[in-house]
Amino acid sequence: MRKGKVLIIVIILMLTLTGCKYPTLEKAIAETIPFKVQEVLYKKKSDGITIVLYTTKAEGKEVEHIKEPVLGVSFFEGNDDKGWKNDGPNGWEHAESETYSIYNENYTKYDEKGNVLKDIYVVFGEINNENITTIEIANQDTEDYKKAKIIKKDGKRYYVGIGFRPHVRALNSNGEVIPQQ
């Protein structure tokens, strides 16, 4: 009987902890992203989800050679009145590139019947070529390019765009496309 009570208490605690909401977005970022967030670069609400682009340190023996910050993106639901919840996924990305990197992260939310409620694609990366002045994104199957947000932090440049399976291109000040290398 005692083991049963302990088991019930453990299950209740697990359910309570996994369903935790945090009073502020900053607290949710600090407590729920499984990596040490060095700096939040960008926050944007889209379709009721807050997208957070951040830098962190690469972790793992196979990536010990990466000394610079790497990029990650997470998706949060909520507000300061009802609380914040990290709705995943959580990860970081890094690729060597002479011009600019391209990372895609997708957030999809389903109802209980498996129907898609939300489908948000985020494209982001680091700009390494000083000749790049603009990053543009277009949804797949269109040529309707829109400027991505460029973020400058500590001498580095990053970009982020929200779209459905976006195409990405970089432009110089003359509007010429700079290929990714």
Secondary structure, 3 states (H helix, E strand, C coil): CHHHHHHHHHHHHHHHHHCCCECCHHHHHHHHCCCCEEEEEEEEEECCEEEEEEEECCCCHHHCCCCCCEEEEEEEEEECCCEEEECCCCEEECCCCCCECCEEEEEEEECCCCCEEEEEEEEEEEECCCCCCEEEEEECCCCCCEECEEEEECCEEEEEEECCCEEEEEECCCCCEECCC
